[in-house]
Each structure stands twice: as structure tokens, then as C-alpha cells.
Amino acid sequence: MDDHARDGYRRLNAIVPLAERRDALPPAWRRAHREILAGFARDCRPPSRRDLALMAWIDDAGALLDRLAADDLAVVDAAGEIAGAYPFTTEPTPHRVTLGPVEVHAMCAVDALAIAPMLDVATRIDSVCAVTGTPVRVRMRGMEIREATPATLRVGIHWAKPARGPTAHSLCRRMLFLADAAAARGWQAEAPESRRLYTLGQAVDLGAAFFVPLYA
């Protein structure tokens, strides 16, 4: 990881230190959090509140979900069901990720790029440039980028202070694919002090450093 990617990882971890928060959970709840992530990857969806309550090693599904929501490890909807767990979401986003027969949505561009290294699998990302609407496709296997279309693809992150509430509804919406240098420059020029550009490789390194420990 180069210095620019490392700085991005440190910024992200300072805003939402998910691995640290996950590590502070009781062991059974850490296991439950991992099962939630696995559910997205295996079944296109997380376990329901009832599914969690039926798991013998979870003593209180309600308390578990309250803690995950309070720690921003999961997004819980008004019905008390899991709507997302970084990097996955049930909400429609521009970032669709295919893992074998399963298709899921990622919360942002960085999250989409992190799924292959986090799970050590092959993925296909289908998204769009946030500026031009140009279709974006990235194929990965673990950390390896096997295809990137357009080849000039960049990732932009607007490091503005997140609003209150889940990071999924603030910072995540400002982590974007940008088709080429012109789109990237135009996007960055709107807020040059807080918008940063990353190559695809830098964004993969940043995302992997953040998410691989979350699933370990």
C-alpha cells in the first residue's frame, strides 16, 4: 500500500473504526456479525431478526441488533431488520457486485472493490461514473484487478464530515467511481480541499486494509 492509500485508510478508520468496534463485541456477537456478512455473500440477504433469534449461540437477538446499529456495524430499518452491514446493503445503490450466482449491492465504490479481497473470491462489479453516467465494470479475484472498464477509471472520496446517523447514508454516498481524468478533475474542482482521487489499485488497497480484518 502506498502513502496515499494508507492516508485514505487512516482517514476512513478514524471516522468509522469498524474492526475496532467489532473486536469489542462479545465472542458470540462477533460470530453473529460474521454470519450476517456471510448471509449477504451466500444468500443475497442478511439473516432476519427471527433467523438470528433461532441461532442457539445468540442469547438476545434484539440486544445484538441494537448494539450493531449503535456501533454502525449494521444498518437496521424501522421494522428492526438488517438493511445493511458494511460493505453490503439491501438498499439499491449504483454498485452491483456479482459473486458466482449471487448478486448484491455494495454501499459505495470502495466497498464494492473490497468484497473480493475480504472474502477471497472472484467478483464482477457493475456501476456507473458519478459524473458522466458512463457504465463501469471491474472484475477481481481477491486483490487482483483482472478487468477495469473504462481503463482510465478512478475512485473519488469526499472526506467531508459525516452527518449524524449511519455512515452508509453520508460518507458512503461520497465514495464514487469516476470514468476518466476529465471527470475526476471536474468532480475534485468542486471541493478541492476535501475531495481526493485514488487510482483503482489504491482504492483496492484502502478497502482491503479496512474490510479484511472485519471478516477475519
PyRosetta script that sets phi, psi and omega in degrees:
from pyrosetta import init, pose_from_sequence

init()
pose = pose_from_sequence("MDDHARDGYRRLNAIVPLAERRDALPPAWRRAHREILAGFARDCRPPSRRDLALMAWIDDAGALLDRLAADDLAVVDAAGEIAGAYPFTTEPTPHRVTLGPVEVHAMCAVDALAIAPMLDVATRIDSVCAVTGTPVRVRMRGMEIREATPATLRVGIHWAKPARGPTAHSLCRRMLFLADAAAARGWQAEAPESRRLYTLGQAVDLGAAFFVPLYA")
pose.set_psi(1, 129.6)
pose.set_omega(1, 179.5)
pose.set_phi(2, -84.1)
pose.set_psi(2, 176.9)
pose.set_omega(2, -173.3)
pose.set_phi(3, -63.9)
pose.set_psi(3, -36.5)
pose.set_omega(3, -178.1)
pose.set_phi(4, -66.8)
pose.set_psi(4, -44.2)
pose.set_omega(4, 177.1)
pose.set_phi(5, -65.4)
pose.set_psi(5, -39.6)
pose.set_omega(5, 180.0)
pose.set_phi(6, -64.0)
pose.set_psi(6, -39.8)
pose.set_omega(6, 176.6)
pose.set_phi(7, -63.1)
pose.set_psi(7, -40.3)
pose.set_omega(7, 177.1)
pose.set_phi(8, -63.1)
pose.set_psi(8, -42.6)
pose.set_omega(8, 177.1)
pose.set_phi(9, -60.7)
pose.set_psi(9, -44.1)
pose.set_omega(9, -179.7)
pose.set_phi(10, -63.9)
pose.set_psi(10, -40.2)
pose.set_omega(10, 177.5)
pose.set_phi(11, -61.4)
pose.set_psi(11, -47.5)
pose.set_omega(11, -178.7)
pose.set_phi(12, -63.9)
pose.set_psi(12, -43.3)
pose.set_omega(12, -178.8)
pose.set_phi(13, -67.2)
pose.set_psi(13, -30.1)
pose.set_omega(13, 177.4)
pose.set_phi(14, -70.4)
pose.set_psi(14, -32.6)
pose.set_omega(14, -178.9)
pose.set_phi(15, -78.5)
pose.set_psi(15, -43.6)
pose.set_omega(15, -175.1)
pose.set_phi(16, -142.8)
pose.set_psi(16, 83.6)
pose.set_omega(16, -175.5)
pose.set_phi(17, -77.5)
pose.set_psi(17, 74.6)
pose.set_omega(17, -171.2)
pose.set_phi(18, -65.6)
pose.set_psi(18, -42.8)
pose.set_omega(18, -178.6)
pose.set_phi(19, -63.1)
pose.set_psi(19, -39.6)
pose.set_omega(19, 178.1)
pose.set_phi(20, -63.5)
pose.set_psi(20, -42.0)
pose.set_omega(20, 179.4)
pose.set_phi(21, -68.4)
pose.set_psi(21, -40.0)
pose.set_omega(21, 176.7)
pose.set_phi(22, -61.7)
pose.set_psi(22, -42.9)
pose.set_omega(22, -179.0)
pose.set_phi(23, -64.4)
pose.set_psi(23, -22.9)
pose.set_omega(23, -179.7)
pose.set_phi(24, -82.9)
pose.set_psi(24, -7.0)
pose.set_omega(24, 179.4)
pose.set_phi(25, -74.3)
pose.set_psi(25, 153.7)
pose.set_omega(25, 170.2)
pose.set_phi(26, -58.9)
pose.set_psi(26, 151.8)
pose.set_omega(26, -175.7)
pose.set_phi(27, -52.5)
pose.set_psi(27, -42.6)
pose.set_omega(27, -178.6)
pose.set_phi(28, -65.3)
pose.set_psi(28, -33.5)
pose.set_omega(28, 179.5)
pose.set_phi(29, -76.8)
pose.set_psi(29, -30.8)
pose.set_omega(29, 172.4)
pose.set_phi(30, -62.9)
pose.set_psi(30, -42.4)
pose.set_omega(30, 177.7)
pose.set_phi(31, -62.3)
pose.set_psi(31, -40.5)
pose.set_omega(31, 178.9)
pose.set_phi(32, -64.7)
pose.set_psi(32, -41.0)
pose.set_omega(32, 178.6)
pose.set_phi(33, -61.7)
pose.set_psi(33, -42.5)
pose.set_omega(33, 178.6)
pose.set_phi(34, -64.5)
pose.set_psi(34, -37.5)
pose.set_omega(34, 178.9)
pose.set_phi(35, -67.1)
pose.set_psi(35, -32.7)
pose.set_omega(35, 175.7)
pose.set_phi(36, -63.7)
pose.set_psi(36, -46.6)
pose.set_omega(36, 177.3)
pose.set_phi(37, -62.3)
pose.set_psi(37, -43.0)
pose.set_omega(37, 179.8)
pose.set_phi(38, -63.2)
pose.set_psi(38, -34.4)
pose.set_omega(38, 178.9)
pose.set_phi(39, -61.8)
pose.set_psi(39, -43.1)
pose.set_omega(39, 175.9)
pose.set_phi(40, -58.9)
pose.set_psi(40, -47.9)
pose.set_omega(40, -175.2)
pose.set_phi(41, -69.5)
pose.set_psi(41, -29.8)
pose.set_omega(41, -174.9)
pose.set_phi(42, -93.2)
pose.set_psi(42, -40.8)
pose.set_omega(42, -168.7)
pose.set_phi(43, -119.4)
pose.set_psi(43, 3.7)
pose.set_omega(43, -175.7)
pose.set_phi(44, 71.4)
pose.set_psi(44, 2.8)
pose.set_omega(44, -176.8)
pose.set_phi(45, -154.5)
pose.set_psi(45, 158.1)
pose.set_omega(45, 176.5)
pose.set_phi(46, -81.2)
pose.set_psi(46, 165.1)
pose.set_omega(46, 172.1)
pose.set_phi(47, -62.5)
pose.set_psi(47, 146.4)
pose.set_omega(47, 177.4)
pose.set_phi(48, -75.6)
pose.set_psi(48, 170.4)
pose.set_omega(48, 175.7)
pose.set_phi(49, -57.9)
pose.set_psi(49, -41.2)
pose.set_omega(49, 179.0)
pose.set_phi(50, -66.4)
pose.set_psi(50, -41.9)
pose.set_omega(50, 176.7)
pose.set_phi(51, -55.0)
pose.set_psi(51, -45.8)
pose.set_omega(51, -179.4)
pose.set_phi(52, -64.4)
pose.set_psi(52, -40.5)
pose.set_omega(52, -178.5)
pose.set_phi(53, -64.3)
pose.set_psi(53, -26.6)
pose.set_omega(53, -178.9)
pose.set_phi(54, -85.8)
pose.set_psi(54, -7.7)
pose.set_omega(54, 177.1)
pose.set_phi(55, -76.9)
pose.set_psi(55, 120.1)
pose.set_omega(55, -170.8)
pose.set_phi(56, -59.3)
pose.set_psi(56, -28.3)
pose.set_omega(56, -174.7)
pose.set_phi(57, -90.0)
pose.set_psi(57, 4.2)
pose.set_omega(57, 174.1)
pose.set_phi(58, -106.6)
pose.set_psi(58, 116.3)
pose.set_omega(58, -174.8)
pose.set_phi(59, -80.7)
pose.set_psi(59, -28.2)
pose.set_omega(59, -175.0)
pose.set_phi(60, -152.4)
pose.set_psi(60, 94.4)
pose.set_omega(60, -176.3)
pose.set_phi(61, -62.9)
pose.set_psi(61, -36.5)
pose.set_omega(61, 179.2)
pose.set_phi(62, -63.1)
pose.set_psi(62, -45.5)
pose.set_omega(62, 179.3)
pose.set_phi(63, -65.6)
pose.set_psi(63, -37.4)
pose.set_omega(63, 177.5)
pose.set_phi(64, -59.7)
pose.set_psi(64, -50.2)
pose.set_omega(64, -177.7)
pose.set_phi(65, -66.6)
pose.set_psi(65, -36.3)
pose.set_omega(65, 176.1)
pose.set_phi(66, -60.6)
pose.set_psi(66, -43.1)
pose.set_omega(66, -179.0)
pose.set_phi(67, -68.1)
pose.set_psi(67, -44.6)
pose.set_omega(67, -180.0)
pose.set_phi(68, -61.8)
pose.set_psi(68, -39.3)
pose.set_omega(68, 178.3)
pose.set_phi(69, -68.7)
pose.set_psi(69, -42.8)
pose.set_omega(69, -179.7)
pose.set_phi(70, -63.0)
pose.set_psi(70, -35.4)
pose.set_omega(70, 179.6)
pose.set_phi(71, -87.3)
pose.set_psi(71, 1.2)
pose.set_omega(71, -178.2)
pose.set_phi(72, 59.9)
pose.set_psi(72, 27.5)
pose.set_omega(72, 173.0)
pose.set_phi(73, -82.4)
pose.set_psi(73, -19.3)
pose.set_omega(73, 176.9)
pose.set_phi(74, -147.1)
pose.set_psi(74, 154.3)
pose.set_omega(74, 172.5)
pose.set_phi(75, -104.0)
pose.set_psi(75, 124.1)
pose.set_omega(75, -178.3)
pose.set_phi(76, -113.0)
pose.set_psi(76, 131.9)
pose.set_omega(76, -175.6)
pose.set_phi(77, -84.1)
pose.set_psi(77, -178.6)
pose.set_omega(77, -175.4)
pose.set_phi(78, -64.4)
pose.set_psi(78, -24.2)
pose.set_omega(78, 178.4)
pose.set_phi(79, -85.4)
pose.set_psi(79, 0.6)
pose.set_omega(79, -179.5)
pose.set_phi(80, 82.4)
pose.set_psi(80, 14.7)
pose.set_omega(80, 178.6)
pose.set_phi(81, -102.2)
pose.set_psi(81, 154.9)
pose.set_omega(81, -179.7)
pose.set_phi(82, -72.2)
pose.set_psi(82, 123.0)
pose.set_omega(82, 175.9)
pose.set_phi(83, -101.0)
pose.set_psi(83, -16.8)
pose.set_omega(83, 179.8)
pose.set_phi(84, -172.0)
pose.set_psi(84, 155.3)
pose.set_omega(84, 172.3)
pose.set_phi(85, -149.0)
pose.set_psi(85, 113.6)
pose.set_omega(85, -173.0)
pose.set_phi(86, -48.6)
pose.set_psi(86, 126.3)
pose.set_omega(86, 15.2)
pose.set_phi(87, -97.5)
pose.set_psi(87, 8.0)
pose.set_omega(87, -172.0)
pose.set_phi(88, -100.2)
pose.set_psi(88, 155.8)
pose.set_omega(88, 174.1)
pose.set_phi(89, -149.5)
pose.set_psi(89, 149.8)
pose.set_omega(89, 171.6)
pose.set_phi(90, -86.7)
pose.set_psi(90, -12.4)
pose.set_omega(90, 178.9)
pose.set_phi(91, -76.2)
pose.set_psi(91, 142.3)
pose.set_omega(91, 177.6)
pose.set_phi(92, -67.4)
pose.set_psi(92, 129.5)
pose.set_omega(92, 176.0)
pose.set_phi(93, -131.1)
pose.set_psi(93, 170.7)
pose.set_omega(93, 176.0)
pose.set_phi(94, -69.1)
pose.set_psi(94, -8.0)
pose.set_omega(94, -168.1)
pose.set_phi(95, -109.6)
pose.set_psi(95, 98.7)
pose.set_omega(95, 178.0)
pose.set_phi(96, -99.4)
pose.set_psi(96, 133.2)
pose.set_omega(96, -177.4)
pose.set_phi(97, -124.8)
pose.set_psi(97, 125.1)
pose.set_omega(97, 180.0)
pose.set_phi(98, -103.7)
pose.set_psi(98, 128.3)
pose.set_omega(98, 176.4)
pose.set_phi(99, -123.9)
pose.set_psi(99, 97.0)
pose.set_omega(99, -175.4)
pose.set_phi(100, 60.0)
pose.set_psi(100, -124.7)
pose.set_omega(100, -179.1)
pose.set_phi(101, -83.1)
pose.set_psi(101, -2.2)
pose.set_omega(101, -173.0)
pose.set_phi(102, -101.9)
pose.set_psi(102, 135.6)
pose.set_omega(102, 172.8)
pose.set_phi(103, -122.0)
pose.set_psi(103, 128.7)
pose.set_omega(103, -179.7)
pose.set_phi(104, -129.8)
pose.set_psi(104, 167.7)
pose.set_omega(104, 171.8)
pose.set_phi(105, -103.8)
pose.set_psi(105, 140.2)
pose.set_omega(105, 172.3)
pose.set_phi(106, -99.6)
pose.set_psi(106, 154.6)
pose.set_omega(106, -176.0)
pose.set_phi(107, -71.9)
pose.set_psi(107, -29.3)
pose.set_omega(107, -177.6)
pose.set_phi(108, -157.9)
pose.set_psi(108, 179.5)
pose.set_omega(108, -179.5)
pose.set_phi(109, -63.0)
pose.set_psi(109, -44.2)
pose.set_omega(109, -179.9)
pose.set_phi(110, -64.0)
pose.set_psi(110, -41.9)
pose.set_omega(110, 178.3)
pose.set_phi(111, -60.6)
pose.set_psi(111, -43.1)
pose.set_omega(111, 179.8)
pose.set_phi(112, -59.2)
pose.set_psi(112, -43.5)
pose.set_omega(112, -179.7)
pose.set_phi(113, -70.1)
pose.set_psi(113, -20.4)
pose.set_omega(113, -176.1)
pose.set_phi(114, -86.1)
pose.set_psi(114, -15.7)
pose.set_omega(114, -173.1)
pose.set_phi(115, -66.1)
pose.set_psi(115, -43.4)
pose.set_omega(115, -179.9)
pose.set_phi(116, -60.3)
pose.set_psi(116, -49.4)
pose.set_omega(116, 178.0)
pose.set_phi(117, -68.7)
pose.set_psi(117, -33.7)
pose.set_omega(117, -178.6)
pose.set_phi(118, -63.2)
pose.set_psi(118, -42.6)
pose.set_omega(118, -177.4)
pose.set_phi(119, -97.9)
pose.set_psi(119, -7.6)
pose.set_omega(119, -175.7)
pose.set_phi(120, 55.6)
pose.set_psi(120, 55.0)
pose.set_omega(120, -178.8)
pose.set_phi(121, -133.1)
pose.set_psi(121, 175.5)
pose.set_omega(121, 172.3)
pose.set_phi(122, -91.4)
pose.set_psi(122, 137.9)
pose.set_omega(122, 178.6)
pose.set_phi(123, -136.2)
pose.set_psi(123, 157.1)
pose.set_omega(123, 168.6)
pose.set_phi(124, -125.0)
pose.set_psi(124, 122.7)
pose.set_omega(124, 179.4)
pose.set_phi(125, -101.7)
pose.set_psi(125, 128.6)
pose.set_omega(125, 172.6)
pose.set_phi(126, -119.4)
pose.set_psi(126, 122.4)
pose.set_omega(126, -177.0)
pose.set_phi(127, -149.2)
pose.set_psi(127, -161.9)
pose.set_omega(127, 178.0)
pose.set_phi(128, -142.5)
pose.set_psi(128, 154.4)
pose.set_omega(128, 170.7)
pose.set_phi(129, -67.5)
pose.set_psi(129, 132.1)
pose.set_omega(129, -177.5)
pose.set_phi(130, -69.5)
pose.set_psi(130, -18.6)
pose.set_omega(130, -178.4)
pose.set_phi(131, -97.6)
pose.set_psi(131, -49.1)
pose.set_omega(131, -171.9)
pose.set_phi(132, -101.1)
pose.set_psi(132, -16.1)
pose.set_omega(132, -174.2)
pose.set_phi(133, 77.9)
pose.set_psi(133, 5.3)
pose.set_omega(133, 179.1)
pose.set_phi(134, -60.5)
pose.set_psi(134, 131.8)
pose.set_omega(134, 177.2)
pose.set_phi(135, -60.6)
pose.set_psi(135, 142.6)
pose.set_omega(135, -179.3)
pose.set_phi(136, -122.3)
pose.set_psi(136, 136.3)
pose.set_omega(136, 173.1)
pose.set_phi(137, -138.1)
pose.set_psi(137, 132.7)
pose.set_omega(137, 176.3)
pose.set_phi(138, -133.4)
pose.set_psi(138, 127.7)
pose.set_omega(138, 173.4)
pose.set_phi(139, -109.6)
pose.set_psi(139, 135.1)
pose.set_omega(139, -177.2)
pose.set_phi(140, -135.8)
pose.set_psi(140, 158.2)
pose.set_omega(140, 167.6)
pose.set_phi(141, -137.1)
pose.set_psi(141, 109.1)
pose.set_omega(141, -172.8)
pose.set_phi(142, 57.9)
pose.set_psi(142, -126.2)
pose.set_omega(142, 180.0)
pose.set_phi(143, -82.7)
pose.set_psi(143, -10.8)
pose.set_omega(143, -172.5)
pose.set_phi(144, -83.6)
pose.set_psi(144, 127.5)
pose.set_omega(144, 172.5)
pose.set_phi(145, -88.3)
pose.set_psi(145, 114.4)
pose.set_omega(145, -176.4)
pose.set_phi(146, -97.8)
pose.set_psi(146, -21.8)
pose.set_omega(146, 177.4)
pose.set_phi(147, -155.3)
pose.set_psi(147, 140.4)
pose.set_omega(147, 173.1)
pose.set_phi(148, -141.6)
pose.set_psi(148, 120.2)
pose.set_omega(148, 179.7)
pose.set_phi(149, -131.5)
pose.set_psi(149, 120.3)
pose.set_omega(149, -0.6)
pose.set_phi(150, -67.9)
pose.set_psi(150, 157.4)
pose.set_omega(150, 179.6)
pose.set_phi(151, -67.6)
pose.set_psi(151, -18.5)
pose.set_omega(151, -178.4)
pose.set_phi(152, -89.5)
pose.set_psi(152, 11.9)
pose.set_omega(152, -172.6)
pose.set_phi(153, -58.1)
pose.set_psi(153, 139.1)
pose.set_omega(153, 174.5)
pose.set_phi(154, -130.2)
pose.set_psi(154, 165.7)
pose.set_omega(154, 174.0)
pose.set_phi(155, -120.7)
pose.set_psi(155, 132.9)
pose.set_omega(155, 177.2)
pose.set_phi(156, -112.2)
pose.set_psi(156, 140.7)
pose.set_omega(156, 174.9)
pose.set_phi(157, -128.5)
pose.set_psi(157, 125.1)
pose.set_omega(157, 175.5)
pose.set_phi(158, -95.4)
pose.set_psi(158, 106.0)
pose.set_omega(158, -174.2)
pose.set_phi(159, -84.2)
pose.set_psi(159, 41.3)
pose.set_omega(159, 174.1)
pose.set_phi(160, -70.8)
pose.set_psi(160, 155.8)
pose.set_omega(160, 179.4)
pose.set_phi(161, -62.5)
pose.set_psi(161, 127.6)
pose.set_omega(161, -179.2)
pose.set_phi(162, -62.3)
pose.set_psi(162, 147.2)
pose.set_omega(162, 173.9)
pose.set_phi(163, -74.2)
pose.set_psi(163, 169.3)
pose.set_omega(163, 176.1)
pose.set_phi(164, -66.2)
pose.set_psi(164, 151.1)
pose.set_omega(164, -178.3)
pose.set_phi(165, 102.4)
pose.set_psi(165, -173.4)
pose.set_omega(165, -176.2)
pose.set_phi(166, -60.4)
pose.set_psi(166, 140.1)
pose.set_omega(166, 175.0)
pose.set_phi(167, -59.1)
pose.set_psi(167, -27.3)
pose.set_omega(167, 178.5)
pose.set_phi(168, -56.6)
pose.set_psi(168, -28.2)
pose.set_omega(168, -176.0)
pose.set_phi(169, -103.5)
pose.set_psi(169, 8.7)
pose.set_omega(169, 177.4)
pose.set_phi(170, -132.4)
pose.set_psi(170, -89.6)
pose.set_omega(170, -175.5)
pose.set_phi(171, -57.4)
pose.set_psi(171, -40.0)
pose.set_omega(171, -177.7)
pose.set_phi(172, -58.3)
pose.set_psi(172, -32.5)
pose.set_omega(172, -178.6)
pose.set_phi(173, -77.5)
pose.set_psi(173, -1.4)
pose.set_omega(173, 179.4)
pose.set_phi(174, -117.0)
pose.set_psi(174, 21.3)
pose.set_omega(174, 173.1)
pose.set_phi(175, -113.9)
pose.set_psi(175, 107.1)
pose.set_omega(175, -159.5)
pose.set_phi(176, -129.5)
pose.set_psi(176, 153.1)
pose.set_omega(176, 166.2)
pose.set_phi(177, -86.6)
pose.set_psi(177, 140.4)
pose.set_omega(177, 178.5)
pose.set_phi(178, -129.7)
pose.set_psi(178, 129.3)
pose.set_omega(178, -166.4)
pose.set_phi(179, -68.4)
pose.set_psi(179, -36.7)
pose.set_omega(179, -173.0)
pose.set_phi(180, -158.4)
pose.set_psi(180, -179.3)
pose.set_omega(180, -175.7)
pose.set_phi(181, -62.1)
pose.set_psi(181, -38.2)
pose.set_omega(181, -179.2)
pose.set_phi(182, -65.8)
pose.set_psi(182, -44.8)
pose.set_omega(182, 177.5)
pose.set_phi(183, -63.5)
pose.set_psi(183, -40.8)
pose.set_omega(183, -179.5)
pose.set_phi(184, -64.7)
pose.set_psi(184, -44.3)
pose.set_omega(184, -179.9)
pose.set_phi(185, -64.5)
pose.set_psi(185, -42.6)
pose.set_omega(185, 179.6)
pose.set_phi(186, -63.5)
pose.set_psi(186, -41.8)
pose.set_omega(186, 178.2)
pose.set_phi(187, -64.0)
pose.set_psi(187, -46.1)
pose.set_omega(187, -176.8)
pose.set_phi(188, -67.1)
pose.set_psi(188, -33.3)
pose.set_omega(188, -176.4)
pose.set_phi(189, -64.3)
pose.set_psi(189, -20.9)
pose.set_omega(189, -179.9)
pose.set_phi(190, -72.0)
pose.set_psi(190, -23.5)
pose.set_omega(190, 179.0)
pose.set_phi(191, -156.3)
pose.set_psi(191, 69.4)
pose.set_omega(191, -170.8)
pose.set_phi(192, -63.5)
pose.set_psi(192, -22.9)
pose.set_omega(192, -178.6)
pose.set_phi(193, -76.5)
pose.set_psi(193, -24.5)
pose.set_omega(193, -173.5)
pose.set_phi(194, -122.2)
pose.set_psi(194, -6.3)
pose.set_omega(194, 179.7)
pose.set_phi(195, -102.0)
pose.set_psi(195, 129.4)
pose.set_omega(195, -178.0)
pose.set_phi(196, -123.3)
pose.set_psi(196, 146.6)
pose.set_omega(196, -179.8)
pose.set_phi(197, -109.9)
pose.set_psi(197, 143.4)
pose.set_omega(197, -178.6)
pose.set_phi(198, -134.0)
pose.set_psi(198, 141.4)
pose.set_omega(198, 169.5)
pose.set_phi(199, -67.0)
pose.set_psi(199, 165.5)
pose.set_omega(199, 178.5)
pose.set_phi(200, -60.9)
pose.set_psi(200, -41.4)
pose.set_omega(200, 178.8)
pose.set_phi(201, -63.0)
pose.set_psi(201, -41.0)
pose.set_omega(201, 177.6)
pose.set_phi(202, -63.3)
pose.set_psi(202, -41.4)
pose.set_omega(202, -179.8)
pose.set_phi(203, -66.1)
pose.set_psi(203, -37.2)
pose.set_omega(203, 175.8)
pose.set_phi(204, -64.0)
pose.set_psi(204, -45.6)
pose.set_omega(204, 179.7)
pose.set_phi(205, -60.4)
pose.set_psi(205, -44.7)
pose.set_omega(205, 179.7)
pose.set_phi(206, -60.8)
pose.set_psi(206, -50.3)
pose.set_omega(206, -177.9)
pose.set_phi(207, -64.4)
pose.set_psi(207, -40.5)
pose.set_omega(207, 180.0)
pose.set_phi(208, -65.1)
pose.set_psi(208, -42.4)
pose.set_omega(208, 179.6)
pose.set_phi(209, -61.0)
pose.set_psi(209, -33.2)
pose.set_omega(209, -177.9)
pose.set_phi(210, -80.9)
pose.set_psi(210, -42.0)
pose.set_omega(210, -169.3)
pose.set_phi(211, -96.7)
pose.set_psi(211, -30.2)
pose.set_omega(211, -178.7)
pose.set_phi(212, -57.9)
pose.set_psi(212, -44.0)
pose.set_omega(212, 177.4)
pose.set_phi(213, -65.1)
pose.set_psi(213, -23.4)
pose.set_omega(213, -178.4)
pose.set_phi(214, -69.2)
pose.set_psi(214, -27.2)
pose.set_omega(214, -178.5)
pose.set_phi(215, -102.0)
pose.set_psi(215, -11.1)
pose.set_omega(215, -175.0)
pose.set_phi(216, -63.2)
pose.dump_pdb("model.pdb")
